[in-house]
Amino acid sequence: MSQMGRSTDAKKAWVRALERTAAIERSPRRTLPVIIQELAERHESAPALTSPDAALSYRALAQSANRYARWALAQGLKPGDVVCLLMENCPDYMAIWLGLTGVGVTVALLNAHLTGEPLLHSMRIVGPSAVIAGGGFIERLLAGPAPIAESLPCWVRGESPAPLRGLDQALEGLSGEPLTDGDRAPPALAHRALYIYTSGTTGLPKAAVVSHYRLMQWSHWFAGLMNITPADRLYDCLPMYHSVGGVVATGATLVGGGTVVVRDRFSASRFWQEIREERCTIFQYIGELCRYLANSPAGTEREAAGHALRLACGNGLRAEVWETFQSRFGIPQVLEYYAATEGTFSLYNCEGRVGSIGRIPPFLSHRYPVALVRSDPASETPLRDAQGRCIRCEPEETGEAIGRIAKAESGAGADFEGYADPEATQRKVLREAFEPGDAWYRTGDLMRRDEQGFYYFVDRIGDTFRWKGENVSTTEVASVLASCLGISDVAVYGVPVPGTEGRAGMAAFVVGPQFDLDAFRRELSGKLPDYARPVFLRIVPTLDVTGTFKLKKQELASQGFDPGRINDLLYFESAMTGRYMPLDAGLYQRILQGLERL
């Protein structure tokens, strides 16, 4: 398609999104649970959510949500009370939170991969009145010296041993008919609907507040961008406890009248078979999933042949993966975007510009003000000029992205709804950035913007480090390493070395039979400057990721390069030989004593 054609299609997408969201604020009590009731009347027996084990039509989804709403009222739950939801992906996952939020209860979508203290922390910070769990999570409710089930009412779908309570039995006999205003006080758009947790890659998770307004905005905006129709079937294998897999993918598809094909997890080996068999037209991705598919064995194209995908929509698709994924599997359109659950702005790449996370078109820039400001890597805070104001970046200059928090009198920017923890909320607010009294949301993400206004992700603040007086982006270095022969997965981070300033680069990666250490070193010398080349290497059998496929680098970084703490193969780039040498206890001591040149 020509550049003009892509530009025209992009404008149409923006217009559709604006049209879909224009009327939201006019009806302050018309929330997503209300919309689902309306859709049940319109689409009736048409499939809404389907999985290998269960399926809900639009009518059945509304009826199920109504039963959960009546269950909540029967338990004495009141508007503002919190219920934690700990379940695997399934059609009823959405029915539960639609029903509970429809009567004013806030639902905290717990990360289904958490156990022990992180799970307990996630619950403590929201102060729940009850827990709803899937049958596979019973052990977590009963484990430990102070089991969750002893301090909170815990309801379980399926068989439930004492002291847990059976949710299925409690739902029996409850009507699936719509509730009236006499049954409950319907929540308003401004009211809190969900808590959705940050990934916790750099600490314990934070519970982000998500209002009914935000749910409506996300669902209708993406329905417009993706041009969802009743003919669409969206493949959703992302966690439903997250904003992308649980609201964007599901909500946008449903308000457009389509079908959500739910899977509990991503499987590269089954992906194309399921895409074909389910006649999916849209795939909701996280960039890592596309990388897995792009790196799949030769011949996978034959498995993908005949698919009906018209669009892949998601975030985190790296430039070096994008073109391979799209061309190898014949994906007509990729819609990459940037957003944060709690953020005040989003960026959308409706033009399909490879590598860009998107932009805000000029006609919307007044509505969603965003800026890139220069950042100090040492303090991890924006730099200020002599007048105490932040310094805006020039085109192609890297800085932290910040979004204006709306002022009631101006409407410029968007509300920052914050977290359950007020202190965490305040840490995200940048005050008096450019003028007295202004407030901006700090993304913590480093980006650059080109002359045409397209943004490009560079790194997370805290992942970028200084070495030999230069700033090193872990994301950019990882991208180069991932392109080297024999490397299938890679994580890059900085580690402190006694007697040196800054942090030295270290890479942990998974290798295949084609990997050759000397050839790798030669390849890097032509692709990266010496300050950006990893000083230390760690070859690992696998790299752990979060449920949303973000690398868990914190533990790797904390272990450093000490062979006494690490069983994996370690290597050190010797300045004397120009090669990576095995890092043993003797060499480790020489580095600590400053006897090796770095």
N, C-alpha and C positions, 0 to 999 in steps of 0.2 A: 504493500500500500504506500502511496506517495505521502510526503510530509503534510501536504495540504489535506489529504484524506484523513490522516490520523488526527490532525488538528480539529477538523470538522467533527469527527466522532467524539473527540474529547469534550468539545463544547456541548454536544448533545448529552453526554453523560453528566456533566455538571448541571445542566438545565434540568434533567430528570431528577437528580438528587435534590435540587432546590425546590422543585415542584412537589416532591414527595414530603418534604419536611416543612413546607411553608405554613401549613395549617395546624401544626402541633400545638403551638402556644395558644391558639384560639379556644381550645377545649381543655381546660386545666384538669379535668377529671377523666379524660379519655386516655387511659394508660394501655400498656401492651396487654395485660390481662383482659381489658375491655375489648381491645381489637380482636383477640383470639375468639371471643364470643361472637363478634360480628362475622368473622371469617367462617365460623362453624355454620352459620346460617347461609352463607354464600356458597361454600364449597362442599359442605355436608360430608359425603362418604369419600371424597378425594383424599389420597394419602398425604399426611402431614409429616410424620416422622416414622421411619422404618429401619429395622435392624434385623440381623439373622434370627433373633429370638422373639421379637415383638414388633408390632406396628400399631400406629394410632392414626386414624383418619382425623380430619379437622373436627368433625363432630365428637369423636371419641377423646381427642385432646382436650376440648373444652369441658366435656363431662368429667374427665379425670381431674382436671384442674379444680372444678367445682367441688368434687368430693374431698380433695385435699383442703380446700378452703373451709368446708364445713367441719372437717376433722380439727383444723386449727381452732375454730371458734368453740368446738366442743371441749377442747383442752384448756379453754380460758385464755388463750393467747390474745394479746391486745396489740393495737397499732404501736409500732416501735419496738416490740419484743423481737428477740433474735432467735432463729433456729439455724443450727449448723447442718449442712447437707454433705454427707460423706458417701459418695456412690460412684460406681463406674458409669461410663457413657451408656445411656439407654434412652428410649423415647420418653419414659416416665420421669427422667431427670428434669426435663423442662416442665412437664406437667406439675411437678411438685412445687417448683419455685413460682410458677405462674399462679397456682392456687393460693399459696401462702402470701405472696406479695399483693395479690388482689384484695386481701382483707387487711392490709397494712402491716403485716409481719415482714421483718427484714430477714432475708435468707443469706447466710454466709457460706459461700461455695468453697468448701475445704479441698485443698490439694489432695487428691486420692493417693499420692505417692508418699505422703508424710507419715511418719511413725514417731513414737517417743516424744521427746521434748519439743521438737518443732511443731508436732500436731497439737500438743497441749498448749503451747504458746499461741498458736493460731486461734484456738478456742477461747483462751483467757482474755485476749485483747478485745473480743467483741461481746463478752458477757452473755452467753446464750441461755435461753430458758429450756431448751430441749435440743436433742440431736436426732436426725433421721439418717439411717445408714443402710447400705446394701448388705446382703447376706455375707459377702466376702470380707467384710470389715469387722466381724464380730470379735475376733481375737484382739484387735486394737482397742476395742471398747472395754475389754475385760483384762487387759494386760497391765503389768506394773504394780508397784506397791499401793498406789492410789488410783484404782481403775476409774475411767471416765464414767462408767455405768453406775458407780456408787455415789457420784456427786450430781448427776443430771439424769432426767428421764431420757432414756435412749430407746427409740422406736426403730425396728428393723423390718425391712421387706423380706418376706419369706419366713422360714422357721426361725424362732428366736428363743434361746435358752434363758432361763431366769438369771439375773433380774431384768433382762431386756424385754421389751414389749413388742407384741406383734402388730405391725402397722396394717397388714392386709386384713386381719380380723377387725381392726378398729374401723376400717373403711366400709365394711360390709353393711348394707342397709342405708348408707348415706346417699342422698339424692345427687344425681349429676345435672340436675336442672340449674339454670342460671340463678345466682343469688340476687335478691332485690336490695335496694337501699335500706329497707327495713331489717334485712338480715345482718348488714354490716355497714360501716361508714367507709365508702370507697376512698382510697388514697388519692392525693393530688400528684401532679407531675413533679412538684418540688420535693415530695417526700422521698425518704431513703427506701430503696427497693432491695439492693443487694450489697454485700461485701464481697469484693473480688480481690484476691491476694496477689501481691507482687511475687516474683519467682523465688526470691530468697537466695540468689546466687552469691550475694556479698554479705549475707547476714540472715537473721530470722525474717520470715515474711511479714509484710505490712498489709493491713486490711484496708483497701481503697473503698471509699464510699461511692456507690453508684445509684443515682436517683432514677425515678420512673421517667423523668424527662430524658436522661441520658440513654436509657434503653430505647425509648421511642426514636430519638435522634439517630442512634447507631443503626437501628433496624431499617428505618425508612430511607436514610441516606444511602446505605449500601444497596438497598433494593433498587434505588434509582441508578446508582453508578453501574451496577451489574445488569441492569435492565431485566430484572427477574420477572418471569411470566409463569402461569400455571404449567407450562410445558417443561419447565426446568426441574432438574434433579441434581441437587448439590451433594457432593461426597464430603462428609465431615468425619475425619479420623482424629481431629484435634481434641484435647481435653475439654469437656463441657464445663469444667470448673473455671475456665479461663474466658476472658472477654471475647476472644476471637472464635474459639470453637463453640462456646456456649451462648453467645448473644449475636455476634456479627453473622456467623454462618447460619444459625438457626432462625434468628429473628428476621433477618433480611429475606431469607427464602420464604418464610411463612407469610409475611405481610405482602409478598408478591404472588402468593397462591401456589408456590412450588412445593417440592418434596425434599426433605432432608434425609439423606441416606447416612445413617449413623453407624460408625464402627468404633469399637472400644479402643483401638490403637492402630497405628500405622504399620503395615507389613509390606515391604518392598516386593516380596515374592508373590503376594496375592493382589497387589494393587491393580494392575492392569486387567486382570481377570474380573475383579469386582467392578471396576469402572465400566467394562463392557457389559457384564451381566446385568448390572443395575441401570444401564442406559443413562449414565450420569452426563450432564452437560456442563457442570461447573465443578472445579476442585478448589477447595479452600486450603491453602498451603501455608506452611512455615518454611523459610528458605532451605533449612537443612533437609527437609523431605525431598525437595527438588534435587538437591545434591546427591542424596542416596540414589534416586532414580537415574540421574545423569551418569553416575558411576556404576550402574548395573551392568552385568555381563553383556557381551555382544550377543545379538539375537533377541534382546528384549524388545526391540522394535517390532518384531513379528507378533509378540504377545500383545503389544499395544495397538496393532493394526485394527482398524475398524471401530475405534472408540468414537464417541459422540461429543467429546469435550469441545466446547466453544470458547471457554474462558478458564484461566487459572488466576485466582485472586488471593493475595496474601501479602506477607511482609518478610523481609530478611533474605531476599533472593540476591545472591552476590553476582556481580557482573560476569565473572568467569564461568558461572554455572548457567546463567540465564539463557544465552544463545544456544548452548549445547542442549539444554533441556527442551527449549521451545522447538528447535529445528529437528532434533532427533525423534521427537514424539509427535510432531505435527500439531502443536498447540496454536490455534489461530490468534489468541490474544492473551497477554499477561497484564494483569492490573495489580501493580505493586503499590503499596501505600505505607505510610508511617503513622503510628498512633500509639498512645499510651492510655491505659485504662483510666487514669486519673488526670490526663493531660488537658490542656486548654485549646489545643489546635491539632489538626491532622494534615498530612500532606498526601496527595494522590497523583500517581503517575498514569493518568488516563491516556497519555500519548504513546506509552510503550517505549520510552527512552531507556535503553539498556543501562543498568547500573544506578539509575536515579531512584530515590525513594519518593519522588513526587514534588509537587509545588502547590502554591496557592495562587490561582489565577488573579490577575490584576483587579478584576471587578469584585473580588471578595477579600482583598488584602486589608480593607478598612474594617471588615467584620471580624477577621481572625489575625490580629497583628502578631507577627513572629519576627524575631531578630536573632542574629548570630553575634555573640560578643566574645571578645578575646578572653582567654582563660589562662590562669597560672597553674601549670602542672604540679607544682610543689604543694600549693595550698588547696588545689582543686576548687578554686573559687574564681569568679569573674574578676578581671583586672579593672581598676578604677583610674581615671585620669586625675589631674591636679584639682579639679572641682568635685571629685568624688563620684563622678558618673561613669557608667560602663562604657566601654569603647566598642563601637560597632565594627564588624569585620568588613573588609573590602571583598569584592567578588573573588572567588577561588581561595580565600583565606579561611583557615579552619578556626572555628570557635564553638562555644556552647550554644545550643538552641534554647531560646526562652520564649514563652508565649504570654501575652498580656492577659492578666486576670481582669475580668470585666468590672467596670465601675457602674453602679446602678444608674447613674444619671446619663451615662454616655452610651452604654451598650457595646462599647468596643472591647473585643476579646470575649472569652467565655469564662463561666464560673469554674473555680477550682474547688471541688467538693471535698478534697482532702482524704484523710485516713481516720481510722478509729482512734489512733493515738494523736492527740493535739500537738505534741512536741514534734512528731514526725511530719505533721502537716506544715508547721512553721519552718522546718528546715528546708522545705521545698519552695518557699516563697522568697523571692529576691525583691527587696524594697528600694525605692528611689533609684532605679536603674538609670533613668534618663531625665526625670523631672520630679519635683517634690510630690510625695503622696502616691506615686504609681507603685504597682505591684505586678510582678511577673512570676510565672511558674518556671522553675528550673527543671529541664528535662534530664540533665546529667549526661546528655549525648553530644558528642562533638560532630559537627557537620561542616560542609563547605557548600557554597552556592555559586552556580555559574552565572554568566551574564544574562542568560535567558530566564533566570529565576528558578531553575531546577536544583533541588537539594540532593546531596550525596552523603551517606553515612560514613563517618571516619572511624569513630571508636566511642566506647563508654569512658567517661571521666573516671579515673582510677585504673583503667586498663592501659591508657597511654602513660608512658614513663619516660624519664630522661636518662640518657646514657651518653657519655662523652660529649656533654653539652648539647645534645640534640634530642628532640622529641621523637619517640618511637611509638607508632600506632600498632597495637597488637593485632588489630583486625587486618590492616594492610599487610603486615608481615605474614600472618596466617594465610592470607590469600595467595601470596607468592609461594609459600611452602607447600600448600595444597596442590599447586600446579606441577610440583616436581614428581618425577617418575617413582612409583612404588609407594607413595604416601597416600593413605586412604582417609585419614582423619587427623586433625592437628589442633592443638591449643597452644597459644603463645602468651607469656606473662613475664613480668620482671621480678628478679630476686635480688635482695641486697647482698653485697660482697664486702666484708670488712676491709676498711682502708680505702674504699672507693666512694665516689660521689654518684648518687642516683641509684639506678638498678640495672643489672645486666640482663639481657634478654635470655629467656629459656623457652624451649619448645618441647612439648610432649606430643608424640605422635604414634599412630598405628601404621605399621609398614607391611608390605606384601613381599613376595619372593623377588620382585624386580628391583627392590631397593638396594642401592650400592652407596655406601657412606662417602667414599671419595668422589664419586660422580656427583653426589648430592652437594658436596662442598664446592666443587667446581661450578656447578649450575648456579648456586647461590651467589658466588663471587661476581657473576655477570648480571644478577638481577637485583641485588641489594647492596647498599653501601655498607662499609665495614661496621659502622655503629649500629645498624639495624639487623645485622646477622646475629642469630642466636649464639651466645657464648657457650651455653650448655644445652645439651640434648638429652631427652629421656624417651626411650622407646617402650611403649606400654602396650598391653594386649588389647585394651579398650579404653575409651574415654567416657566418663559418666556425664549424663546430661539431665536437665530437669525435665519435668513432664511436658514442658513447652519447647524442648530441644535446645535449651541454652546450656552451654558448657559450664560444668562446675569447676572453675579454675582456682577458687579460693584455697581449697585443700592442697592442690598441687603446688601453689605458690608458697603456702606455709611450710611445706616439706623441703623447699629449697633444692639444693644440689648435693646434699649430704648422703654419701653412699652408705653410711651407717644407719640411715633411716629409710632408705629406698632399696627395694629388691630388684627394680627394673634396671636394664642396661643404661648407663650414664656415659656421656661423652663431653669433653671440654675442647673448645677450639684453641689450639696452641698457636700463639703468635710467632713462635720460633719455627715451627714446621709448616704452618699454613694448613694443617689438617685437624680433623676431630680425633682426639685421642681418648682411649678408655679412661674413665674417671674412677680411680680406686682411692683407698684410704690415704695412701702416701701422697698422691697428687692433690687430693683434697686439702691436706695439711699444708702443702706448699702454697696453694692458693690463699689459704687463710693467713699464712705468714707473709704474704706479699712477695713470694719468690717467683711467681709466674706472672708474666706480663699479660694484661688483659686488653 
